Amino acid sequence: MAERLRRAAPELYGRLRRICEEGGNIPEQPYLFETDVEICLIDGSCKSPVERFWNGNNTIYVLQKAQHHEESDPVEESNPDDALDVSELVPKEGSGPMALPVTRARQLNSLYAMVQNPNMAHLKIRELVVLPPLWIRCDGSDPQHTYWLGAEPLKVGHKITGISLYTVTCDGPTADKTCLANLEELKMEHKTRHHSSTVMTKGFAQYELLRAPSIEDTIGDSESNIYVDMTWNTVDKILETPPLTSAATLNIMLESGDPGSPVYRVYRELQFLLALSEGLKTGVTEWPEPLESESAVELVQEFLTDLKRKMAGYCTSGDGNETEKIKSDTAAVDSSMTSIFSERGDLDFAEQLWCKMRSVSSYQEVVECLTLIIKSLACGDIQPWIHQGSSSLLSKLVQQSYHGKIETVSLSGITPIQMLLEVGLDKMKKDYVSFFTGQELATLTYLDYFISTSVDLQEQVHRVQKLHHMLEIMVSSTVLLHLKHENLYLLTQICMKYYKENPLNEKHVFQLPIRPALVKNFYQNGHPEIWKVDISSGHGPKEVKTTWQVSTNPPFEHMTSNNTGLFSDSTVKGSHEERMYFITLAQCSQVHFV
């Protein structure tokens, strides 16, 4: 056994060092050690799986069970130069990272501690370097139910002086209140373990503010959620309610499409726009459910007939009427909206046609509607008004009709779809601009990126999707959380900054610092999803920490992987009276090399 360990230690060191130097930091491409262990190097671009229990540097090794191998002999050696083939590592659907037996994890932790100890000359390791911290997923098979083991070198300059060893255990789920820790006992145990006379405590709590039933009932895969994270110094008792002096951060992750949303109709309108965009790109249009029950051709015909009837009055006072309409258009972006989001009252001819044609259900219907429109314009039966600056082909035809002649447009191929898409883009951009400027959440200058016509149509559609996602976030924050204008304004700036630099991502969590008083009604009478206390002592490299936490969900993803079907929502969440929690304890100890 001793001989095997002496052989395995340098091999592990060589593998870890090589991975670090090569920058093999992509979790989807782990490396293999002794046939049964995967090694991943995770950096700051990935979410750390131990961030709640360890606040060290960004780069860490994560060791876990190799998923391509059912049972293996740890002493069997593998070629240290070969990374695992990605195809071998694709887990079965629904599975997650796999954990190692605790005995194997302890062995690996010991090997890592050995190779970071400069006094282990017999290992014949040349050029000892400080490696990133190492964390090992454990299967909880020991009596303490250990789910993570960790190790981190202590150093002074470039010299390794010792090592911090971490153990994270977890019990539950349970509703038994007697399983909850006593804060004073935790503090005393920490003092005894670390020979410290004073300790500091810091609290953290996470409360779920919104998981709308309508979202859960209608969109099975939706993960929409709004929750608040709260931190405070000096904890007096376990599960205490955070004080109003806490630092609070609102976390918003909202997916569009909730039928209960005040802007659901706008979402449906956007889906029609996206269907046209996709049809333009692929040549095949999947027509969504019509927004209107009446035929689009009939609606357009009625609209054109009504305009013809008004022509006589329009001709006698046309200039004044047109001027009035343009003034209305200019004022629209400056006026405050009377409701959260409503149809604008200044729709021009092209925008009104879009509203009629949102119910088209075939390419032929689009052609028929546009044929009626172009014929009426060419004959001079109508002389409608349009917004200044409209860039769609239909708007240009309307402008040409003022001079008695319009260009010939062949309504074949992709032209009809593109014409309708352009009109819809113009209309929806103005809708979003009206909301954000009307609510004084952004200026036209700030919105310029999102409404620019200097990019192609597909990119314009993509940016309109971003505008809609921001609209959904603002409306939900207003209606459900009653956030004030100052908070909504800051949240808008945060969203806009993100979306100017990143593609559409409805799973992104937008974070907004707030005063706890804004959400006290949500959390002061509620139950936390996560509550934890950090007990710490020492400073700098000598700082040590004990963390005790309760959570309604399994705190580690490999817990559910190893116990498929064990933790259902009904089991874990329970009722408010018998809410069930997982209880987690993270402890560390320091070993100084002499």
Sequence and secondary structure as in RCSB ss.txt:
>XXXX:A:sequence
MAERLRRAAPELYGRLRRICEEGGNIPEQPYLFETDVEICLIDGSCKSPVERFWNGNNTIYVLQKAQHHEESDPV
EESNPDDALDVSELVPKEGSGPMALPVTRARQLNSLYAMVQNPNMAHLKIRELVVLPPLWIRCDGSDPQHTYWLG
AEPLKVGHKITGISLYTVTCDGPTADKTCLANLEELKMEHKTRHHSSTVMTKGFAQYELLRAPSIEDTIGDSESN
IYVDMTWNTVDKILETPPLTSAATLNIMLESGDPGSPVYRVYRELQFLLALSEGLKTGVTEWPEPLESESAVELV
QEFLTDLKRKMAGYCTSGDGNETEKIKSDTAAVDSSMTSIFSERGDLDFAEQLWCKMRSVSSYQEVVECLTLIIK
SLACGDIQPWIHQGSSSLLSKLVQQSYHGKIETVSLSGITPIQMLLEVGLDKMKKDYVSFFTGQELATLTYLDYF
ISTSVDLQEQVHRVQKLHHMLEIMVSSTVLLHLKHENLYLLTQICMKYYKENPLNEKHVFQLPIRPALVKNFYQN
GHPEIWKVDISSGHGPKEVKTTWQVSTNPPFEHMTSNNTGLFSDSTVKGSHEERMYFITLAQCSQVHFV
>XXXX:A:secstr
 HHHHHHHHHHHHHHHHHHHHHT   TTS EEETTTEEEEEE TTS  TTTTT    S EEEEEE TT SS  TT
S   TT B  HHHH   TT   B B HHHHHHHHHHHHHHT TT GGG  SS      EEEEB   STT EEEEE
EEEEEETTEEEEEEEEEEEEEEEE  GGGS  HHHHHHHHHHHHT S  EEEEEEEEEEE  HHHHHH TT   E
EEEEEEEE   STT    TTSEEEEEEE  S  TTSTTHHHHHHHHHHHHHHHHHHHS       SSSS HHHHH
HHHHHHHHHTHHHHHHSHHHHHHHHHHHHHHHTTS  SSSS   S   HHHHHHHHHTT  SHHHHHHHHHHHHH
HHHHTS      TT  SHHHHHHHHHTTT        TTHHHHHHHHHHHHHHHHHHHHHHHHTTS  HHHHHHH
H SSS HHHHHHHHHHHHHHHHHHHHHHHTT   HHHHHHHHHHHHHHHHHS   TT  EEEEE GGGGHHHHTT
S  SEEEEEEEES GGG EEEEEEEESS SSHHHHHHTTTT  HHHHH  STT  EEEEEEEEEEEE  
